[in-house]
Amino acid sequence: YLFRDTPKRYFFVVEEDNTPLSVTVTPCDAPLEWKLSLQELPEDTSGEGSGDLEPLEQQKQQIINEEGTELFSYKGNDVEYFISSSSP
């Protein structure tokens, strides 16, 4: 749930390229603005290769500081969704 005038960020990981992706946002009664962006997890924090794994929270902080590729944006109070048959 989101509260008025309280911005939130949610992250999820698509573990395999080219898998279907669907995101649905359902506002209650107030309009909201949301966007879906693609952000690559840096190779050195992805857990692949040598080195210690970093906690997911640390990885998220690194992602927040980087610009992502905007895939979709919406502003309004209707149910809106984004669907991709093949995620990057």
N, C-alpha and C positions, 0 to 999 in steps of 0.2 A: 504494500500500500504506500501511496505517496501523500504527503501533507502539503497544503497550499504554501507557496513561497519557500519550499525546502527542496532545493535541487538534489537529485540522487543520481548515482552512476551504478550501473550493473554490468558485470563482465561475465562472459561465458566463453569457453574454449571449444572450437571446432577441431576435433582431434585428427580428422582425415579430410583432405581436400576433396572437393567435388561431391560432398554429401548434401542432401536437401536441408534447407533451413527455413523456419517459419517463426516469426515474432508477431504477436498480437498484443495491442495495448487497448484497454477498455477503461475510459474515464468514467467516473461516477456522475458528477453534474457540472463540474468546472472544466473549462477548456485547459488543455495542457500542451506543451511543446516537447517533442521528443525527436531524437535522431539516432540512427544506427550507423556506426562507423566500424571500419575494418582496421585493426591495429595488429601488426605483426609482433609476436613475442620475440624479443631479442634472442639470437642463437645462444649467447652465453648464459642465458637464464632459463632456457627451455628444458633443461634437464638432459639434453642429448650431449654426447661427447664426454670429455673428462671434466672433473671438477665436482664440487658439492652442489646439491640441489638447493635452490633458494626457496623460502616459503612463498606461497602464492601471494600473500599480502605484499611482500617486497617486489614481486614481479609486477603486480598491479600498479604500484607506485611508479615504477619505471615507465609503464605504459601511459599513465595519466599525463606525464610530462611530455609525451610525444604527440604530434599531430597524426590523426588517422585519415583514412580515405572515407569520406561520407558516402554511404550507400543509399540512405533514405532519410527524409525528415518530414515532419508533419506538425501542424499547429491547429488545434480545434478541440471539439468535445465529442466527436463521433468515434466509434470503434474503428480502428485503423490497423492495417497489418502489412507486413513485408514478407514476401515469399520468394525464395530462390531455389530452383531445382538443382543447382550446382554451386555450392558455396566455395569461395576462394580459400 
